[in-house]
Amino acid sequence: MTQAPATPRALGRRHDREIVALAVPAFGALIAEPLFVMADSAIVGHLGTAQLAGLGVASALLTTAVSIFVFLAYATTAAVARRVGAGDLRSAIRQGMDGIWLALLLGAAVIAVVLPTAPGIVTLFGASPTAAPYATTYLRISALGIPAMLVVLAATGVLRGLQDTRTPLYVAVAGFMANAALNAGLVYGADLGIAGSAWGTVAAQCGMAAAYLYVVVRGARRHGASLRPDAAGIRACAQAGAPLLIRTLSLRAILMIATAVAARLGDADIAAHQIILSLWSLLAFALDAIAIAGQAIIGRYLGADDAWGARAACRRMVQWGIVAGLLLGLLVLVARPLFLPLFTSDSAVKDTALPALLMVALSQPVCGIVFVLDGVLMGAGDGPYLAWAMVVTLAVFAPVALLVPTLGGGLTALWAAMTLMMTIRMLTLWLRTRSGRWIVTGATR
């Protein structure tokens, strides 16, 4: 039943504590992911330019492949959190195990596709003749770790749903350290070259997956949850994740279109775009940490049949998103002249990037609202609406972005189109949350 708090101030403080407790460790775990690629690049870079180019192509392919299946984390978080709110930890962990089994099945399917087609995929994505053999080697070996990567996603969702973001942080930090050590040892100590980097990453990912499985299996035994695969449960996980897959593919399409348009604008523009996109992604991690807290908290409230609490938590998290967006925007605005020299000494690139970064700074409050409401609706299990909203956003963004080279305005106009894209997302998400149709209480949606 719905329970009202003693005072709005007391409720706000309680929400603040929950958001901080969940969001701060989640942010740490999120930034550990790109650090894996950075460590690999730093180690492989000393082998030669061709090896580094091969790593760049292969790691981009792997990152894209794994990011497509991020719904394993999102859908699992929402489903597990609902059951936690309903007080049924046994069913919560059972639901999590279904997500993990789905991750293993998807991982096996990806391996079956990637291993025989790796040379063709590498060539399709533009690897040079000198870099292609290294990219193929790295991709084939690293593909063996994809099931572990997907298990990490699903198990992370289980723990987030259980309101635990600290364990993923610890595992991510340990995984990063192991990855760096294994890469250095295998690349140079064992003289395996780029293959050693790939094997080191696979070993680190398998170690992370094993750590997660240990935690989840221990919880399952404690609460009497079955560990066996359940066909109906796995199908339910896949059905819940399908709309989020559509959402993710639409978002990836938006980013690919933006990069393609930037490439048509010229060398300075595409170079500046890549720098700005890396910063935009880093800012997104900070905002996504609040969204992750939203997924876990909203799912728990709805599972506990507390619609009033879910609404109050949503309002508080939107406030957090706006404040965080304002602070990040101000930081970008102030740090623009200091940030760019870290990446380039080319004055043409810097001159192109400076006004575009102003658009990024101005858009951050909008981004803050978007990420939070995205997390709220994911926590509510409102995947079909999220899929529809992102497809609409893609349909509006694509023609606007593709007109940029014709109409002029350069990279600044392209990032104005990106700001328009985020504004459309904000409007679609705001209309949904305002309608209240996302509020479906109970242990299942």
Steps between C-alpha positions, in 0.01 A plus 500: 500500500602862449676652797547875532813628677488717809613814314613587144837612637557167674405316182737717296789428734428128484493508119824699495674239714374218278599677179851575625546148640407345166624758248855563626616134484310459170697789351827339608402172337391676179828684446694177557368371166673755273812464713528140373534629144740776605727251677500269197579795271786621717662156507439403137596846376866428572492198266450718193253709304350207311433311823338804659285558192393136507409530867300815425284324241453182705424676828245726327326191363503326838375808682214537252408132524492502879319836526217363286429250779502757781130420544622196696594741779208741465215249474644281775538796736135597463364146534714412802430833675124445469524166677726650766233764562240226527715330765561187291879465487478141384308598185726803455812285481321241287414778256865604501612147419269497197676815378841339550397189305375724219838678502682167459277399208546833323875488562525154342304625197734799457807274513346274234457802272825687567761223482445401134415850376766705684720572192202619297366716785839663550531578128143633489582747776790645307811343655807557282684200352777537760261537797245237393696190614549649848135605520389149398725335758380727779133469401502120479670452836301771679174357363558200728448736793166638377290252702688615812442865404128439461485309829663801663222721356220272620653440843560872542127545437423240767708680762366842404149362538600374844602863575871410497726714280808462720578142399504591126742782584736265685484243220559765233804643679646153556429411136674813374810430709510135390452599137790747509733251670407208274532712186846624594616152601366319193586766242857561612588238761371207294568683171153419362446841342143611433376146562629532856293815548190318380562197724561730796168675444317167464654374825406820685141488370467132598633582845243777539219270385615233748497755784147608413379142470646420841303786656175417319524123561570559868189717520295238314601227743431723798144569383428162344483621139556250220811533287370289212405664169126558462379531142197711590707735714766540231231577241348758734841667539546508124153648448564769762836580342382517136358856522816618675702342220303709249564808713874428512526434125318828428740689725801334335359600162478863617865498606610333175310757292662784697848355439429444130382861461806632685725301265336668199573843649879457480802369687503772764129450564518122543806533724321760714186287502686198636646711781161646588331161480751355747422783743126461443530130579689573823232749608239237414661258747449751782133550409445130434608424856194695623286313247625167636399607849161590352455155347562327832299740720197531271480125443509441875223752573272360230563145619396612849171641359615850600393717207523817709858421598591429136366840392685677782824319416458594133458868588808496722715329239394751236624773734829313530521470122444873447757601763756249372441619142545864598825424682638291214399764248675769699809279528511450122450871441787598728738218405461521120830682438685267738340178379579517129885524523497163675388340174636715220745776416335569163354852512244415230362213710489716812327786318240257366441333835465811720156620380373141476601445862280797590202303366606203711518720810156654439343158446615341826194594712282345229723191501465480878121484474515249213729256679298512821161450332650225284607324821159555661314343209749213477450437871127493436548243224356740241720368221246513212449873550876561519546313172223700328635832632854429378381396154306828475810690612711326236241580232517873587876518552615319187371746235604803706854367545535392138409853386786657698763470221254659255366780718834586662591574858764229522562302814317751718184443296545125532522526879199731494322208330627274779354746753171489309513121521539511878220758526263272309594216731432721801155594370397142424622378839345794688161442337510135603597562860243779530224271372560249780448205264843367591384434856406133511541356847563141608778242488460471120391756243 
